[in-house]
Amino acid sequence: MAELLGLGDECGEGASGASALAGSCLAGNRLNLDVYPDGCCRFLRLFEGRRGEVVQVEFLRLSANDRFLGTTLGILPHLKHLRSLVLKGGHARDEFGSCQRGSLTSLPPDVRNLKALTHLDLSFNSLSTLPSCILHLPSLRVLLVSHNNLVALPEDFGSLSKLTFFSAMKNQLKELPRSFGELAVLQELDLSENALEFLPEEIGNLHNCTEMDLSGNCLSNIPDSLANLKSLRRLHLHSNLLVTVPASLASLPDLSRLDLQNNLLRAIPAEIQTLPFVHLRGNPLGEREPSPQADESSARRLRRLFLAPGEDSFMVTSEGCKVVLACGIHFYFPPGAASDPLRIYFQTLTPDPQWVKLRHHDVLLSRVLELQPHGVKFQQEVQIWMPYTSPQTLHQREVVVRTFSGESWSDLRTKVEQKRKMKKHVAHCHVLHFSWFLVVSRLVQNECQVPTEGTLLFSSVDPNIKVTFPPGVTEETRSVKLQLPYLQNGLCSKLPWLGMGSPHNPAGASSDGSAGSCSEGNTKRFCLFFSQRNSSVLPVSPEEIEELTADPDCRASPLLYLSQDSLVDFLRPVRIQLPLPPGVTGLNLDRSRLHLLHGDLEGQTWDDITSQVVLEFTHLYAVFEVTHFSWYWLWYTTKKYIGGMVKKVYERLRMYQVNFIALQRKKDPEQVLLQCVPKHKVDAVLKKLQDRYRGPEPSDMVEMFEGEQFFAAFERGIHIDTDRPDCVDGRLSFIFYSHLKNMKEIYVTSPVDRKGQAVKGQVSFYRGAVPESIPEDASRRRKGPDSLWLATLPIKLPRLKPRWGENSGPLNGFSFPPLNLGNAESGYLTQANLLSIARRVGADWQNIGLNLGLTYQQIERIGYNNREDLHKQILDMLFSWAQQNSEDPDCVSKLITAMKESGRQDIADEVETIIELGRQKYRDSIRRVGLEQESSAEDSAIAMT
């Protein structure tokens, strides 16, 4: 044992720290350590220093993502009084934001000695088989093994004779043991999202089962014995492969929901179809069986799956299907795309600039869509329609779907469509694999192949810009790509807009409608990029250009970029034609003022190469020849040395003008909304929020790059919950994307006593990590504490009004109004009952409150208002919920369900006992003449006293 516990250096706690840990973590007979990154280490130290108390613990929660989990498991059999054990994974996330499963693959055999254990949660782990010791837990009533890798259950699984709740959702179960029907007292069963192909007849022996979820499996039929489940209230069978259902299901007396959506049902028994609680959407009702010679028009008759917001997977078969997600994403799987039934998992993620790499002047238009299994290959192309935030203009820009292979991003051939009914824009693409997908706006691209005999390439945006490849220019055919963001006006006399394409070549990238290329290809490539007027790029005013150049007559041509993925230069010079800068012609040209600038691949440095090339002029164009590729930019100015000036102008063109807003809810000032808004959208955003929020004027304008990180820090007496996952060193983290919302709403508090005065605080915004592609000079200017600050806005928390019952009542200043929760037939819960329940709740009150339906903001507020008294926190939570639900006749059953979901089967059982007592007394009372029904409320009120 000493060897197991010799972890002082690694855990960062000595033996003397055990007492402090006990005070902060051990609450009565409860030990909740899954919220701590080093929870197992804390447990080991507690066991070493306060063993007498730890072995009395009845409720224990640990994270299965903890690296000391293996050592901790060996101690669990010593906790003989343990009634509830939670060893869940999912507390850590990978680089893409997905929950990581825990490392748990088995349990020590001695766990079977935990005779008092009634609740066991092993969800989000790596179990491939169910530990055999579980079958020897005589008191086990609740078992959760969801999100594991189970392929089968033990043949003697039915030996868990006291099991009332079992969840094995999101595993790989293909069948159930026949002993499953021996779970005589099982009430709730969740086997959703597995691979079940059939059910044993014995499942009809679960006579006490009230809810059964078999959705998301491969069931083609269900046994008639399900009609024996007379207690069944809810039966979920959606997203299977059902072709028939027994009519006898209509005879179930208590059934209130039968979900048959998204199956293959072409006919339904009349007895079932007329039931008001049956859900049949997504079935090919009334359609004939497809013939083997069905033509392409049969795709219109494919089954359609409509997924609800809570669902995150669906089944695809060889027959194909159409799928509509709640977020608006559509899929089309043609017949034969999947040879075997395949379950597809999906989720949408917040883009992280550390792995979502945007190229120069790309604009992100959507969240990231992840489709699993990663890398799965389809026999035919699957079509995806992704909604996106449409830019104000797509002039000289195009929208593409970008996919991540696990190593690099590449662009897919994309078609833009608009849904007339919803007036939403969607990006439509075809794929043969599943991974990560997002929608971006990039500069228009054209491409062609350059053969040995040469060719001509011009831009679809401006056909006057041409690149001529003479015969013999290459020995092997090279693929050439062109992008043209166009500069409409001069840099000083008019309002200019500039943009730049990427020097990198996305493999296989092209968008439908990118006309202007002479031919197509997909081998070695080079590109042309030009500047354009576009509302998504920062305009540079004449005053700014004059300030940067000190030349009011400065002009510039379109910006040109050439690149290829071959290391070999062209064998003969390539001839390039560019328009002269605006206002300059071959007749009035002063050659001493014309400069040809050459930039490196990233646009970091610009060199004047006018004297190194031969420039030819026509009335409207300048022509020159090169053999290698880079940036080329024609400037017309009186300045002699303009490399640094050009670089400054280019840097400015990659920035966005934004304002920060900080608003407080009118009805709840502690609720603060923060948002970073592009300058031209500020008025529209404030107009939408003005009815619900109030606050100061937006901040002064600042400049930011696409994908730049920034932080919001609450200061001068304003605090937030620093345990939030998006909180770094006490500051909220944001990533700026010009076409996404960049908005968060947060509950704030203050350590200042607000009973006597208001709190005048503030929120300040600071720069964080900048994108890798930001120019070196721009990054250097942002170093130092002063340069990180962006803006500050005031936040005012008003003086608190006296709370209900404050400074009165017998219970530590709390006074609660009379309560009668429920109804006479189902039984009542009164104030006395809730006070007794509160004495049994511990540090898990927040989880219980969330399961009861309280918002995260309400939980935060309750925790802060009673921050020094756990008992008051519990009371405030329970009675806040009770007051909100006092008129709901079903609130008692919701309380029982919430306790079960929170792992408090003990409290749920006690509440059910109280209610049953109340119901019995009610039934007795109605037999006695003259006894009012209200007396049952009085009887149940004393059940816990």
N, C-alpha and C positions, 0 to 999 in steps of 0.2 A: 504493500500500500504506500509506503514511503516513496518507493520508486515512481509510482503513478502520480504522486502529488508533488514531486520535486520540480515544480514549474515556476518558482518564484521569479526568476529573471525574465522568463518569457512572458509571463502574465502581467508583470509590472506591479505585482502586489506581494507584500511580505505577509508573514503570519499575523503580524500586528494589524494588518488591514482587514482581516476577516470580520472584526466587529463592525467596522464602518460599512463593509459590504452588506452585512446582515441587516443593518439599519436601513439601508437604502433599497435593498432588493427583496428581502424576506418580509412578507406581509402576512402575519399570522401563519396559517398552514399553506400559504401560496408562495410560489417562487417563479416569477415570470422573467426569464433571462433571454428570450428569443429576440428582444429588441436591442440587445447589446451585441456589438461585433465580437466581443470577447466573452460572450455569455457562458460558454463551457468552462473557460478559465476561471470565471468568477465562481461558478458552481464548485469547481475543484477546491478553490481556496476556502469557500464557505464550509465545505465538507470537512476540510482539514482543521479549520479553526472553531467551527460551531456544529460539530457532528451531531450532538444531542438534539439540536433544533432541526437540522436538515432531515434526519431520519423520520421526523414527525410530519414532514411535508406531505400534503395530500394532493396538491395540484402543482404540476411542474411543466414548464414550457421552455424548450431549448431549440436553437437553430441547427438544422442539419447541414448548414453551410459552414459551420464552425470547424476549424482545423483540429480542435481538441475533442471532437465528438467521440472518436474511437475510445479514448481514455475514459471519457465520461460514462459511456455505456456500461463499462465494467462495474460502476458503482451503483447503477440503478437497482439491482436486486436487493440492495441494503435498505431501500425505502419501502418497508413492508406496509406502510399505511397509505401508499400512493393510490389515489382513486382516479386521477386524470393525468395522462402523459401525452404531451405534444412534442413530436420531433419532426417538425416540418422543414422542408427546404423552401426555396423561392425567396429567401431574404436577401440574396445577392443577385446582381444583374450583369449580363455580359456587355460587350462594347456596343451592341445594337439595342440595348434596353430590354432584352428578354430575360425573364426570370430563370435563374440557374437552379437546376435540381440539386438536392442535397446529396451527400456522399453515402448515405445510409444504404447498405445492401443486405444487411441481416441484423438480427438481434441476438444477444447472448442467450444461451439456453436457459439460464437461471431466471430469466424474466418470467418464466412460468410460475415462479414462486410469489408473484405479486397478486395474491389472492383477492385483494380488495379493489383491484383495477377495474373500473367500469367504462372508462373512456380512453381510447387510444387513437391518436392521429399521426399517421406516417406519410402524409401527402407530400407531393413534390420531392420525391426521392428517386433512388435508382434500384428499387427492388425488382428483381426478375422472377422471384418466387416468394410466396408468403412465408415468413419465418414460422417454423413448426411450433415454436413455443407459444404463439398466439392461440393456437387451438386448445391449449391447456389452461387458459385463463377463465376460471369458472364464473366470475362475476361480470365479464365483459358484456356491455350493452351497446356501446357505440364504437364502431370501427371505421376509420377513414384511411384508405390507401389510394386515393386518386392521384393522377399525374405520376404514375410509376411505369414500369415496363413489364407488368405481370402478363403472362401469356396463358396462365391457367390457375385455377384455385384447387387446393387439395381435395381429394376425394371425400375426406371426412370433414369437410367444412361445416356440415350441418351439426357437428358436435357443439358449436357455439349456441347452445340452446337458449340463452338469455339475450341474444342479440336483438335489439329493437331498431337499430339504424346501421345501414351499411352503404358506404360509398366507395366505388372503385372506378369512377369516371376517368376517362382519358388514360386507359391502359391498352393492352393488346389482347384482351380476352377473346377467345374464339368459341368457347363453349362453357357451360356451367355443369358442375357435378350434380348427379342425381340426388345427392344428399342435401342439396340446396333447399328442397322442399321441407326439410326437417326444422327449419328456422321458424318454429311455430309462433313466436311472439314478435317476429319482425314487422315493423310498422312502416318504415321508409326504406326504399331501395333505389340506389342510383348507379346504374351501369351504363350510363350514356357515353358515347364516343369511344367505343371499343370496336371489336371486329366480330361480334357475335353473329353466327349464321343461323342458329336455331336455338330454341329454348326447350328444356326438358318438360315433360308433362307434369312432373312433380312441382313445378312452380305454382301450379294451381292449389297447392296445399298451404300457401302463405295466407291463411284466412284472416289474420289481423293486419295485413298490409293496407295502408291507407293511401300511399303515394308510391308509384313505380315509374322510374324514368329509364326507358330503353332506347332513347333517341340516339341518332348518329351511329347506328350499327349496320350490319349487312343482312338483316332479317328479311326473308322473302315471305314468311308467314309466321303466325303465332298460334300456339296450341289453344284448342277449345277450352282447356281447363282453366284459362284465365277468367272464364265466366263464373268460377267458383269463389272468386275473391269478393265476397259480399261486402267487405268493409272498404273496398277500394273507392277513393274519391277522385284521384287524378292519375291518368295513365298517359304517359308521353311516349309516342311512337314515331315522331316526325323524323325525317331525314334517314329513312331506311330504304329497303328495296321491296317493300310489301306490295304484293299483287292481289292479295285478298285478306279480309279480316272476318272473323266469325260473327254472325249476326247475334249470337248469344251475349255479346258485350252490352247490347242495349238493355239487358235485363238486370244489370248491376244496380242495386237500389240507391246507393249513395254516390254514384259517379256524377261528378260535376264538371269534369274536363276530360275530353278525349282528343288528343292532338295527333292527327294523321297527316300532317302537312309534309310536302316534299317526299312523296313515295311514288310508286308506279301503279297506283290504283286506277283502273279503268272503269270499275264498277263498284258500287257500295250497296250493301243490303239496305233495303228501304227502311228497316227499323232503326238503323244507325244514321242514315242520311237525314232523317227528320228531327234528330235530337238537336236542341238549341246550343249545346255546349261542344259540338263536334267541329273541329277545324280541319278543312280539307284543301286548303290552298296549295298549289304546286303539284297537283296530281293530274294525269291526263284523262280525266273523267269523260266518258262518252266516246273516246277515241278507239279506233280499231288497232289491233296488233300490227306493227309494221311488217310488210312483206320483205323477204330476203332481197328482192330486186328494187327496193325503195330507192327513188332518185333523190337528187339534192334537195328537192322541195320538202322532203321529209324533215329537214332540219327545223322547219317552222313548227313541227309538231313535237319537238323535243320537250321533255318535261322541264318545267321551270321551277327553280328553287328560290324562295324568298326568305332570307335569313333575318331573324330578329336582332335587335341591338346586342343582346347578351350572348349570341352564338358566335363561335370562332372557328367552326370547321364545317365541312360538308363532304358527302360521298360522291365520287364520280365513277361511273361504270362504262363498259364498252359501248353502251347505247348512246352515250353523250348526254349533255344537259345544258341548260342555260341557268346561270346563277346571278342573283341580284343581292348584294350586300346592303345592310342598313345604311352604310355611309355613302351609297350611290355608285360603288364600283360594280361593274358588270363583267361576267365571264361567259364565253361560249366554248364549250367542249364538243367538237364534232364527233359523230359516231366513229368509234375505232381509235380515238385519241389515247384512251387508256385501255390496255388489253385486259387488265384485271381490276376489280374494284379497288379504288384508291381513295383514301381520306386525305383531303386537303385542309391544312390549317392556315389561318391568316391572321394578321394583326397590322395595325397602322402605328407607326412610331414617329416620335418627334425627331427631326433631322439633327444629327450631331456633326458639326463641322470637322471633327477629328477623322471621320470616315466618309462623310458626304463631301467629296471634293468638287467644288464648283470651279469652272474655268473662268478666264477673264470675261467679265460682263455677262456671264450666265445669271439668270434670275430663277430662283426656286419658286415653283408654283403649287406644290402639294406636299403633304406629309409622305413619309416613306411607307410603302406597302411591302410587307414581308409575306411570302408564300412558301409554305413547307409541304412536303419534304424538299430541302434544297437540292438542286441539281437533278431532280427527277426528269427523265426524258420522255416526251410524248411521241406517239406514232404519227400524229398530225398536229398541225399548228393550233395552239389555243389562242383565242382572241381575248384581249383585255381592253376594257373601256375605263379610264381613270378620270374622274372629275378633277378640275384644277381651277385655281383663281385666275381668271383671264386678265392679262395686261390690258391697259387702256387702248393700246394699239399694237397690232402685230406687223405694222409696216416695216419691211426689211428685217423682220425677225421671224422665227419659226418655233413652234412648240414640239418637243420631242420627249419620248419616254426614255429614261436612262436606267440601265440595269447594272447591278453589281454582281460580278462573278465570284466574289470572295477575295479577289486580288486587285481588280481594277474595274472602273466604270466604263461602259460603252453605250452608245446611243442606238436606239432601234428605229427602223423605218416607221414613221408615225403619221397618222392622218387625224386632222382636227375636225371634230364634229360638234354640232350644237343641238342639244335636245330641245325641241320646240316647246314641249309641255312644261318642262322645268326651267327653260331658258338658261341651262347650264352648259358650259363648254366641257367636252371630254376629249381625252387623247386616246386614240385607238391604235393598238399595235398587235402584232402576231409573235408568239414565242413558242419555242420547243422545250424550254426549261423553266424552272421556277427558282427564284431567289429573291432579291430586293429590287423594288422599282420605285421611281419617282418621276415627276414631270418638271421639266425646266424649259425656259425660254432662252434660245441661243440666237446668234446671228445667222442669217440665211447662208446656206452652203450650196454650191454647185460643184460638180466634179466631172472629170473625163479621164480617158486614158491617153497617154502620150506614146505613140508607137515610134518605131525607128524612122519612119518617113515624116514625122512631125505632125503638128496639128495646131488649132487655134482655140483658145479658151477665153470666154468673156463672161461677164457677170450678168445675171438676170435682173439685178437691181439697177445697174447702169451699164448697158451694152457698150458704152464708149470706152470702158476700161478693158483692155485686151492684153493677153499674153500670147505671143507667137513663138511656137517651137519649130525651128527650121529642120529640114531633113538631116539625119545623122546626129541629132541632138542626144540620142541615147542608144545604147546597144540592146537594152531590154525595155519592154513596155512598162511605163510607170503610171500609176494612178494619181491624178491631180485633183485637189479639192480647193474650192474658192469660197470665201465669205466676204460679203460686202455690206458693212454698215456705212451708210453714205453721209457725207458732210454737205449739208445744203448751202451753207453760207460761210462767209469769211469769219475769221476768229475774232475780229475786233469790230468791224463796222456793223455786223449783224450778230444776233444771238446764236452761238454755235452749240452744237451737240456732237460729242464724239463717242466712239465705242471701239472696242477692240475684240477680236476673236482670239481663240486659243491657239497657241503654237503647237498644241498637242493634237494628235489625230485620233478621234474615237473610232475604234475598229468597227467596221460595218455601219457607220453612221450615215444616215441620210433621212430626209423627210419628204413625204409625198408632196409633189408640187414644186420642188426645187429646180425649176427650169433654168435654162441658160447654159448648161454644159453641152459640149459638143458630143460627148459619148460618156459611157459609164464604165466603172471598173472597181475593183476592190483589192488591188495590189499596192505597190509603193505609191505614196501620196505626197502632194504638197498643197498648200492652201493660200488663198488670198483673203485678206481681211481689210475692211475699210470702216470709216466712221460714218455715223448716221445721226439724224435727229430722231430721238425716241424719248418718250416721257419717262422711261425707267432709268435713264442716265442723267446725271447731274448736269444742268446747263451752266455754262461759263459766261457770265455777263461781260459786256464790253469793258466795263470798269475793271473787272478782275483781270481780263486779258491785258489791258493797258497797264495795270499795276505789275503784272508779271513780266511783260515784254518791254514796257516803257516805249512802245511804238504804236501810235494810234492807227497806222496804216498797215498793220500786220495782216497777212493772209496765209492760208494753208490749203493744200489740195487734200483729196481723200487719202486716208492712211492705208497703206498696202503692206500685207504680210505674206511672205512666201516660205513654205517649208516642205520638206520631204522626209520620209523615213529611211531613205537610202544614204549611205555615207559617201557615195560617189557623186561629185559635181557633174553637171551636164557637160557633154563633150563639146558643145558649141554654145555661144552666147544665146540667151533667151531674151527676146525683144519685148519690152514692157511699154505700154502706152497709158499715160495718166492725164486727166484734165489739168490744165493750168489752174492755179489758185483763182478764186472768184475775183472778177474785175481786172484780171491780167490777161492780155492777148499777145499773140506773137508780134503785133504791130507796135504796142507800147511797152514791150518787155524791156526792163533794165536788168541785164544778165548779172550785174554785180550784186543785185538784191535777191537773186534766186538761189536757194540752198537746197540740196538734196541730202536729207538726213538718213543715216543708217543706224538702226537700233539692234541691240542684241535680242536673243530669243524671248526674254522676259520683259523687254521694253525698259530695262533698268538704266542703260546708258545709250546715249545718242551721239554719233559722230558725223561731222560734216564731211561728205565724200564728193562734193561737187567737182573738185579738181581731179578726182580719180576715175571719173567716167566721162564718156562723150555724150553730151546732151544735145538732142535735136529738137527743133520746135516747129510746129505748124501754127495756124491761127489760133487753135483751141487746145492743142495738146503738147505735152512734153514726152519725148521718146528716149529711152536709154536701154542698155544691154547689161545683163549680169549672167554669171555662171553658177552662183550659189544663192541661197535664199535667206532672207532675213526681213526686218522691217525697213520700209522705204517711205519717206514722207517729204513732200515738196513744201517749202516755206518761202514766203516772199516778205522780206523785212529789211530794214536798214541796219539791223544788228549784224555784227561780223561773227561773234561767237555765241551760238544759240543752242548748243547741246543741253546745257543746264536748264535753259528756259523751256525747251520742248519737253523735257522730262517733268518739270513742274506742271505744265499744262496737262500732260497725260495723266499724272497722278490725280489731279483735280477731277478728271473725267471719270474716274472709277469710284467716286464718292457719292453718297446720297445725303440730301438735306433732310433732317428729321427733327421732330419735337417730342419731348416727353410730357405725358400728362399723368397726374395723380389725383384721383377723385374718390370721394367717400360716399357711401350709400346714404341717402337722405334719412331712411328709416333705421339705419344701423351704422353709425359713423365709424365703428371699429372695423368695418369691412372696407378695405381700400383697394381700388383698382389702379394698376400701373400699366402703362402702355407706351411703346415707342412707335410713333406714327410718322410716315413720310409727310413732308411739309404740305403737299398738295391735298392730302386726305384729312388733315386735322379738323377742318370745319365740319365735314360730313360726319366724322366720328363723334365729335362733341354734340352734334345735333341729335344723334341716335341715343346718346347717354343722358341728355339733360333732364329727362323726366324722372330718372331714378338716382342720379348722382349729382353731387355738387363738389366744387373744389376751385383751386386757383387757376389762373390763366396758364396755358401751356408754357413750357420752358422756352428760352431762346433757342434759335436754330443751331444745331451742331451737325457735324459731318461724320458719317459712318460708312464702312464697307459692307457689302453683302457677306453674310456669314460671320460678322464680327461679334465677339462676346462682350457683354457689359453686365454690370452688377447694380443692384439697388440696395442701398443701406439705409435703414431707419435709424434716426439719430435724435438726440436731445429729448430723452424720456420716452421714446417710442420703441417697443420691443416686438419681436415676432418669434414664432416657434423655430428654433434653430435646428431641430431634428428633421425638418423637411428634407426630402431627397434632393431638392434643387437649391439647397442653402449651402453656401461655401464660406466658411469663416464668418458666419453671421450675416452674410449678404445673399440676396436672391440673385440667381444666375439667369441671364437671358441670352439668346442668340438672335441677332437682328437679321431678318429676311424681309426684303422690301415688300413682298406681296403676301406675307403671312401676317397674322394678327400681332405677334410680339406682345401679348397681353397676359397678365396674371392678376388674380384677385386673392387677397390674403387678409386674414384676421390679425389685427394688431392689438397690443395691450400696452400698459404702462405701469412701472413700479410706483409711480407717484400716486398718492392718495387723492383720488378725483372727487371725493365727497365734498371737499371744500373748494376746489379750484379746477379749472380746465387745464389741459396739458397742451402746450404749444411746441410741437416737435417739427421734424422735417424728414424728408426722404431725399437722399443724394444719389446720383447716378455716376458710376465710374467705369472707365474702360477696363476690359479684361484682356484675355488672350486674343490676338489679332490673327486673321487668316495668314497662312504661310506665304501667299502670293502678294502680300502688301509690299510695296517698294521699301527698300532698306532705309532710305532717308525718312519716309513717312513714319516707319516704325521707330526710328531713332528719336524723332521729335516727340514721341509719345511716352518717353521714359521719364521717370521722376514722379513724385507724389502729386505735384500740381497739375501736370499734364494728363494724369489719369482722370481727374475730375471733369465731369461733363455738365451737370446741372443740379440744382437743388430746388425743391418745391416744398411749401409748408404743409404740415398735417396737424390738425387740431382735434383733440379728443375732448368733447364737452364735459362739463361737470356732471357727475352721476346723480341721478334722481334716486330717492329712497326706494329700495326693492320691496316687493310684497313681503309682509310679515317681518320686516327687518327690526331688530332690537325688541322682539316680542316673542312670546311662546316659550314653552319649557325646554325645547331641544336646541341648546347652543345658539339661540337667536333665530331659529327657524320656526315658522308657523305655517302649517299646511291646511288648506281648505278641506272640507269633508269630501270624500271620494266614494263612489260606487261604480267601479269599473266592471263592465260586462253586462249581463242581463239575468233575469230571474231563472230562466230555464237552464242556462249554461253555468250559472253561478256568478257570484260577485267577488271582487277584491276590494278591500277598503283601505283606508289610511293605515290602520293597524297592521294589515297584511303587508303593505309596502315597507313599513318601518322594520318589520321582521325580516323581509327579504333583504333589505339594505344591510342588515347585520351579517349576512352570509356572503355578500359581494366584497371583493377585495380590490387589488390593484388592476384587475381586468375590467373595471367599470367602463373604461373608454370603449373597449371592444364590444361590450354589451350594449352601450349606448348607440354605437353605429349600427348594430344589428337590429336595434329597436327602431331605427329610422331617423335618429337625430343626425343632423348634418355635422360635418367635420368642424365647421365654424362654431356651432353650438357647443360641441365637446371642448374645443379650445377655450371658449369663454367660461364655461363651467369650471374647467381646470384652473383658469387664472383667478377667477373671483373667489375660489376657495383653495388657493394654492398651498396653504399651510395646514390643511385639514382634509385627510382622505375621506373621512366619514361624511363630511359636508359635501364633498364632491359627489359621492355616491348618492346621497339624499337628493341633491339638486338635480342630478341626472334622472333619477327615477321619477321624481315628482314633476319635472319639466315634461317628460314623456307622458305621464299620466294626465296632466292638464291638457296637453295637445290632443289626446285620444279619449277624453272622457265621454264623448258622444258616440264613439265607435263601439257597437255591440260585440265586435269580434276582437277587441283589443287584448283580451285575456289570452286567447289562443296565439296571438302574435307575440305576446310576452313569453309564452312557453317555447315557441319556435325560436325566438331570439336567444333564449337561454341555451337551447340545444346547439344552435349554431355557434355559440360562444364557448362551447365545451363545458357548460354548467348543467349537465344532466341532473345533478343533485337538486338544484333549485327548480328545474323544470318539473321533476318528480314531486317536489313539495307543493308547488303551485297546483299541479294536477290533483294532489290529495285534498288540498283546500277546496278546490272547485267541486270535486266529487262529493265532499262532505256537504257543501252548500246545496248541490243538486239533490242529494238524498233528503236533506231537511226540507227542501222545497217540495219534493214529492210527498213527504209526510204531511207537510203543512196543508196542502190542498185537499187532503182527506178529512181535515178537521174543519168543521163548520165554524165560520166567523173569524178564522185566522187570516190576517192580511198577508199578501205575498211578500211585503217588505220585510217580514220577520226573517226570511231566509238570508237577507243581507246581514242582519245582526248576528245570525248564527255563524255565517262564514267569517265574519269579522274577528271572531274570537278563536278561530281554528288554530292560529299560530301563537296564541298567547298562553 
